[in-house]
Amino acid sequence: MKKYSLILLVLLNVNINADLIMNGNAAYRSNDYAKALDIYKKACDINIAQGCTHVSTMYFKGNGMDIDTSGGIEYMDKACTLNDAKACYDLAYFYFRGMFVKEDKLKAKDLFSKSCDGGVVKGCNNYKIMNK
């Protein structure tokens, strides 16, 4: 009985998480950036990587606010920590180029590796190049 209760709890949690992101996306599409940002931040606060990624993107684009690259990096880093492989790739690229952050080739290499482990082919290619 406990096993079925746990499975039900996990499934309910997945649906709630998906609903949170869908609600954020709906607000974003209707140009209600303040509401979208609030929803995405809530998702990120409960460790939903996609929420962190959306917050990062909004900060970089300046949707409904001034562009905030340091905030974008902060949320991108959290998304990567939560295993968003694309966020890891983007962060690796920034560290490799020294864009928005201090150049750090070792950190870039580690992040390219993590993005590769998550299935980002460009991350694998860059990691291989850095190992030559």
C-alpha positions in Angstrom: 0.0 0.0 0.0 2.8 2.4 0.8 4.4 1.7 -2.6 1.2 2.8 -4.4 0.8 5.8 -2.2 4.4 6.9 -3.0 3.8 6.4 -6.8 0.6 8.4 -6.6 2.4 11.2 -4.7 5.2 11.3 -7.3 2.6 11.4 -10.2 0.7 14.2 -8.5 3.9 16.2 -8.0 4.9 15.8 -11.7 1.5 17.1 -12.7 1.7 20.1 -10.4 5.2 20.9 -11.7 4.0 20.7 -15.3 1.0 22.9 -14.5 3.3 25.5 -12.9 5.5 25.7 -16.1 2.4 25.7 -18.3 0.9 28.6 -16.3 4.1 30.5 -16.6 4.3 29.8 -20.3 0.7 31.1 -20.8 1.5 34.3 -18.9 4.6 34.8 -21.0 2.8 34.3 -24.2 0.2 36.9 -23.2 3.0 39.3 -22.4 2.3 39.3 -18.7 6.0 39.1 -17.9 5.7 40.0 -14.2 3.3 37.1 -13.7 5.4 34.7 -15.8 8.6 35.7 -13.9 6.8 35.1 -10.6 5.6 31.7 -11.6 8.9 30.6 -13.1 10.7 31.8 -9.9 8.3 29.7 -7.8 9.1 26.7 -10.0 12.8 27.3 -9.6 12.5 27.7 -5.9 11.1 24.2 -5.7 14.0 22.9 -7.9 12.3 22.7 -11.3 15.1 23.3 -13.7 12.9 24.5 -16.5 11.6 27.3 -14.2 15.2 28.4 -13.6 16.0 28.3 -17.3 13.0 30.5 -18.1 13.9 33.0 -15.4 17.5 33.1 -16.8 16.2 33.7 -20.3 13.9 36.5 -19.2 16.8 38.2 -17.4 19.0 38.0 -20.4 16.3 39.2 -22.8 15.0 41.9 -20.4 11.4 40.8 -20.7 9.4 43.3 -18.7 12.5 44.5 -16.9 16.0 45.8 -17.6 18.5 43.2 -18.8 20.2 41.6 -15.9 23.0 39.3 -17.0 24.3 38.6 -13.5 20.8 37.4 -12.6 20.6 35.4 -15.8 23.9 33.7 -14.9 22.7 32.9 -11.4 19.5 31.2 -12.6 21.4 29.5 -15.5 23.8 28.1 -12.9 21.0 26.8 -10.8 19.3 25.2 -13.9 22.6 23.5 -14.7 23.0 22.3 -11.1 19.5 20.8 -11.5 20.8 19.0 -14.6 19.4 21.1 -17.4 22.1 20.1 -20.0 21.4 23.0 -22.3 21.8 25.5 -19.4 25.2 23.8 -18.7 26.2 24.2 -22.3 25.3 27.8 -22.4 27.1 28.5 -19.1 30.2 26.6 -20.4 30.2 28.8 -23.5 30.1 31.9 -21.4 33.0 30.7 -19.2 34.9 29.7 -22.3 34.5 33.1 -24.0 34.5 35.2 -20.8 31.1 36.5 -21.6 29.2 37.9 -18.6 31.6 36.0 -16.3 35.3 35.8 -15.8 36.9 33.5 -18.4 37.6 30.1 -16.9 38.6 27.4 -19.3 38.7 24.7 -16.7 35.1 25.4 -15.5 34.0 25.6 -19.2 35.5 22.2 -19.8 33.7 20.7 -16.8 30.4 22.3 -17.9 30.9 21.1 -21.5 31.4 17.6 -20.0 28.2 17.9 -18.0 26.2 19.1 -20.9 27.6 16.2 -23.0 26.5 13.8 -20.3 23.0 15.3 -20.6 22.9 14.7 -24.4 24.0 18.1 -25.8 26.1 17.1 -28.8 27.8 20.5 -29.1 28.9 20.0 -25.5 30.5 16.7 -26.4 32.3 18.3 -29.4 33.6 21.2 -27.4 34.7 18.9 -24.6 36.7 16.7 -27.0 38.3 19.8 -28.6 39.4 21.0 -25.1 41.0 17.6 -24.4 43.3 17.7 -27.4 
